[in-house]
Every structure is written in structure tokens, then in C-alpha cells.
């Protein structure tokens, strides 16, 4: 089999270090040091590590490849206009962390501990951005149809997991004399803007989201066509990425005011899909598509970086 450019890059051991340096350079160019975005950058590094662990522990790609992590770094760096948001960065990191214990609970209806920890990550995420609670019903659907772990015990474990962070938060607020802060935290869940106000989204945000969504669609179509090559467990895990990507796209269209956090979550689910496509295709057409993806990604990154620097 002839190895094309996309295969050489995806299977190279130097690709991840080079992409990591590239991602760090984007952060530095966007003002990492003068803007003191150290917490946000730490979340970016931790999320990258979690994506690496997600790939390694589940063997998401059946050949040696680090394209899941590389895709995540490249897409996250592309959206440099999101770098300065602390709460969204922390919330997205916890969402990424939730996938690790949940994936390891596959077909185990007694895995109450793993389900608890997975949903506790969602609860912790919602402490930073309460609207991540929208993901809880989607996660229950994932448990029923894809992980096949839903039972009375695991459902109860999921509920307790989400609530647990709030037990400690409520105790803190009671101790500090501000119980009303707990109520204020949940009030935004009841705010619905109809019709959706897309005027709040800048041109670069719309272009970036559209590009990520297109990559998700490319990855989805590719996986549906070639899923028979993967083991059943891997198919189910990728079905989770597909389902969650579609849910997040729908939520973003419905609630554009939550663009920042939803785009981060979309990147988490798109990276494995497009990584699978790049690593496991080997035709002239897909090689051209890969080159086009890289060129467009770098162009959008440059445009976003330029607009961010103008506003800085």
C-alpha cells in the first residue's frame, strides 16, 4: 500500500511534538504572557493530555497515530478568540475528563463507581458553566444505547455524581453566608432567547464553527462507511462522538449565546472523528482533502489570530 502524505504525517512520531509546539506558538502569539492566560493555557494542556489518554486507553485508531490529539490541538488553537475565557476552559476540561470513566464502563451495568465519577465531572463542569447540565440527558441516552450501562443503580449513581459537587458548594455558600448565590447560579438555565440572536456572533466565530462542523460531518460520513473495519466496542465509542457532536451542533444553533462553551465541546467530539478519517484513509481524493483541511485550518487560524490581535 502506498503511503500518502496524510498517512506519513498521521503515523509519524514527530507529528505530535511539532503540533504541540505549533499550538503553544499560537497561544504565545495571542498574548499568553502579557494577558496572563496561564490558567486557560493549563486547561488547554490538561485537555490535550486527556484526549491523548482517551485515545491510548481505548485504542480509538487501529494503527499507530496521534491524530486525535493533534486534531484537538489544531482545532483548539484555531479558535484563539476563546483563549481568554477561564470558566469555559475549566468547564470544557471537566467535560473531556468525564469521557474517560464513562468509556471504561462499557457494557458494565454494575460500574456504578465509574458512572459516578463520569457524571461528577459533568457536575464540576457545571459549577464553572451551569449550562453544561444540558449534556446530562444526552449522557443518559449514551448510557442506554451506546455504553449499554443503564440500570437503576447506574442511573442513581449518575444523579448522585452530578449533585455531589453542589453539596460541597452549598456548604461553602452557607458557611460564607451567601446561600442566595446557589439560586443565582441556576437562574440562567431558565433564560431562553427566542428567536435565537445570531447577531452576537462575529464573522470569525461563524466561519470557525462552520469549519469544525464540516470536519465533524466528514468524519461521520467516513466512519459510517468504514465502521465494519473496527471492533464493536470502538464502533459504539465513535457513535458517542457522532451523537454528541450532532447534539452540540443542534444546541449551538438553538442557543448561540452559549457559543464559547459549545464550540469547545464540539472540538472534543470532532477531533476523534477527523483523526480517524485522516489516519485510516489512503486515496488520492482523501489526500487532497487532507491538504485542503490543513490549508483552510491555517488560514482560519491566521484570520482569527489577526482579529484577536486587533482587539487586544
N, C-alpha and C positions, 0 to 999 in steps of 0.2 A: 504494500500500500504506500503510495506516495505521500510524504508528509508536506503539507502546505504550510504557508506562513502562520496561519491561525493555530495549527497543531504544534508547530515548533515553539511558538510563544506560550501556548497554554500548558505544554508539558515541560517547559524549561524550569530549572530550579532557581534561575536568577530572576524570573519574572516577578515574583512576589517582592523581593527586596527592592527591585527597580520601581515597581508601582508604589511601594511604601514610601520610598524617597520622593517620588513624584507627588503623592498625597501630602506629605509633610511640607514640600516646597510650596504647594498651593496654600496651605494654612499660613505659612510664613509670609507669602506674598499678600495674603488678605489681611495681615496685621496681627498675627498671633502674639508677637511680643509687645508692640505698642498698645494693643487693645486688651492685653492681659486675659486672653481667652484660654487660660490653662485648664480650667475645669472642663470646658467644652472639648478641648483637644484630648484630655484624658478620657472622656466619654467616647470619643471617636476611636482612640487606640483600644480601649476595652471592648468596644463593639466589634472592631476588626478581629481581635483575639477570639471573641465569642463566635464569630462567623467561621473562623478557622477551626475552632473546636467542634462546631456544628457539622462542618464538612468532614473532618477527620473521624469523629466518633460514629458517624452514620454512613461513611463511605458514599457520599452523595453522588460522586462521579466515579465510574468504574475503572478509570485509568488514573495514573498519577497526574494530578492537575491542581493548581491553586487558584483556578479562575473564579471560584466562588468568592474568595477573599479579595482577589484583585478587582473583580467586578464591583464588589461592595465599596472598596476604597475609591475607585474611579468615579462611581456614581455619587458617593457622598461628597467627594472633593468637587465634583461638578457643581453641586448646589452650595457654593460658598456663601450665598446670601443667608444660609441657615446657621452659619458658624457661631454667631453671637448669642443665640438663644440657649440659655442654661437649662431651663426647665424641660424644654422639648428634647434636648440632648440626653438628659438623665432619663426621661420617660422612655425614649426610644431604646436606650441601652437596656433597661429592665425588660422591655418587650422582647428584645433579642435573647436575653437570658432566659426568658420563660420557655423558649423553644427547646432548650437542652433537656430539662427533666421531662417535659411533655413527650418529646420524641422517644425517649427511653422507656416510656410507659406503654409502648405499642402492644396491643392485644393482651394487656395485663389488667384485668378488671379488679385486681387486688392491690394495684400500685397506688394506694392512697397517699403515700409519702411523696412520690414524685408529682402526682397531680396537685397536691397541696403546695409544694414548692413552686411549681409552674404558675399556678394562679396567684400565689403570693407575690411573684414578680410582677404580675399584672396589677395587683393591688398597690405595690410600691410605685409602679409607674404612674398610677392614677393620683398618687399623692403629689406628684410633680405636675401632672396634666390630667385633670379629672376625666376628660373625655375619652381617655383610653379605656374606660369602663365599657365603651361601645363595643369593644372587642370580645367581651365576656360571652355574650350569646353566640358569637361566631366560633369561639373556642369550644363551647359546648357542642355545637354542630360537628366540629372537627373530632371531638371525642367520640361521638356517636358513629359517624360514617367512615372516618379515616384512621383514627387511632384505635377505634373499637374498644374503648376502655370505659365507656359509660355504664355505671351501676349506681345503686343507691349510695353506696359508700364513697365512690369516687366523686359523685355529684356533691355530696355533703363536704367532702374534702376540698373541692373546688370553691365552694361558697365560703368555707372557713378560711381558705387561703387568701381570697380576695379581702375578706373582712379583717384578718389578723393585723395588717399594718395600721388599720384605723383604730383598733383597740389601743395600741400604744400612742397613736397621735391624739386620740380623745383624752387619754390620761394626761398627756402633756398639756393639752389646752385647758383641762380642768385645773391642773396644778398651777398653770400660769394665769388663771382667771379669765380665760377667753373662750368659753365653750361656744359662743356665737360664731367663732371662726370655723368650726366644723360645719355648721349650717351654711355659712357663706361659701365654703369650699364646694358644696354640691349644687348651689343655686345655678351656676352656668349650664348644668345639664338640662334645665328647663327652658333655656333661651333658644328659640328656633327662629331663624331668619327666613322668611318666605315672601317672595321668591328669592332664591339664592342670589347674593350680590357678588357677581364676578368682577365688578369694577375694582375691588380691593386687591386683585391680583395684578402684578406688574407683567409686562411682556416677557421678561426673562423667566419669571416663575411659570407662566403658561407654557413656554417653549420647553423648559426643563421637565415639567410634569408630563407633557405630551411625549417627549422623547423616552422617558422612563416607561411610560405606559406602552409605547410601541415595542420597546425591548421586552416587556413582560408578555405581550401578545406573540412576539416572535418565539420566545421561549416556550410559551404554552402550546403553540401550534407544533413546534418541533417535538416537544415531549409527547404530545398526544399521538403523533405519527410514529414515534420510535419507542414508546413505553414498553413494548413487548421484550425489548432487549435488557431491561432492568428487572431485578428481583421484585417480588410483590411488595415487600416492605418498602423498598425505595420508591415504587410507584405511589404508594399511599402517602409517603412523606412529600413527594412532589405535588401530589394532589392537594395537600395542605397549602403549599406555597401558591398554587394556582387559585385555590378557593380564597385565600386571604388576600391575594393581590386583587382579585375581582371585587371583593368586599371593600377594600380600601379605595379602589378607584371609584366605586359607587358612592362611598361616604364622602370622598373629596368633591365629587360633582354635586352632591346634596348639601354639603357643609363646607364651602370654600373658605370660610373663616378659620377653619382648622387645618389649613393647607400645610403649615410648617410641620406639625407632628405626623400628619397622614403621609406626607411625601417621604419622611424618614422611614416610616413603617413600610411603605411601598418599595423602597430601596432594599430593605431587609428581605422581602419576598421575591423581588425581581432578580437580585444577584445570583441565587442558585439556578434560576431558570435560564438566564442568559449565559451563565457559566457552563451549564450543561450543553447548551447549543454550541458554544464556541469550542468546547473540548471534544465533543463527540460527533462533529460533522466533518466531512472531508471531501467537499466537491468544489469545483471552480466557482460556482454561484455563491456558496456559503463563505468561501474565502474572500470574494468581492464584498459580500455583506459585512464580514468581519472588518475589513479595511474601511468600509464606509462608516461603520459604527464607531471605530476609533477616531476617524477624521471628524465626524459630527460631534462626538463627545468632547474632543479637544477644542473644537470651535465654540461650542456652547460654554465650556469651562472658561475659555478666554473672554467671551462676551460677559458672562456672569462676574468674573473677576474684575473686568474693566468697569462695569456698572457699580460694583461694590466699592471700588476704589474712588469712584466719582462721589459716592455718598459719604465716604469716610472723612 
